Amino acid sequence: MPLQRRLPKRGFTNIFKVEYQIVNVGDLNSFESQTVVTPSVLQEAGKIRSLRKPVKILGEGDLSVSLTIKADKLSQTAKQKIVDAGGNVEEGPA
């Protein structure tokens, strides 16, 4: 019996999986107040690596400046923290 038939077949690779670049709310404190934060601004600041992958903002940390965030996805806690700090949220392809 050939080796490839003797070895167990395991796993599954989802070809539709979307890998997001993660940025925490606490990392956004480095921007000045009233800044419009887009993926290109995040890349220039060194927060993300590529503009090809979508960006997701998570709610880890605290935000002390009011910003306008344009990202592909945001968690509910991130939205709440941004709005509480006096900022705006625009979700969708930026």
Residue pairs with C-beta under 8 A, 6 or more apart in sequence:
18 54
19 53
20 53
20 54
20 55
20 56
20 72
20 73
21 48
21 49
21 50
21 53
21 54
21 55
21 56
22 56
22 58
23 42
23 47
23 48
23 55
23 56
23 57
23 58
23 71
24 57
24 58
24 59
24 60
24 61
25 57
25 58
25 59
25 60
25 61
25 62
25 63
25 78
25 81
25 82
26 60
26 61
26 62
26 63
27 47
27 61
28 37
28 57
28 63
28 65
28 67
28 69
29 61
29 62
29 63
29 64
29 65
30 45
31 37
31 41
31 45
31 65
31 67
32 65
33 65
33 66
33 67
34 66
34 67
34 68
35 41
35 65
35 67
35 68
36 67
36 68
36 70
37 67
37 68
37 69
37 70
37 71
38 70
38 94
39 48
39 51
39 55
39 70
39 71
39 72
39 94
40 51
42 48
42 55
43 49
43 50
43 51
48 55
54 72
54 73
54 93
55 71
55 72
55 73
55 94
56 71
56 72
56 73
56 74
56 75
57 69
57 71
57 73
57 74
57 75
57 78
57 82
58 75
58 77
58 78
59 75
59 76
59 77
59 78
59 80
59 81
62 81
63 81
63 82
63 84
63 85
63 87
64 85
65 85
65 87
66 85
66 86
66 87
67 82
67 85
67 87
67 88
68 87
68 88
68 89
68 90
69 82
69 87
69 88
69 89
69 90
70 90
70 94
71 90
71 91
71 94
72 91
72 92
72 93
72 94
73 91
74 82
74 89
74 91
79 89
79 91
82 88
82 89
83 89
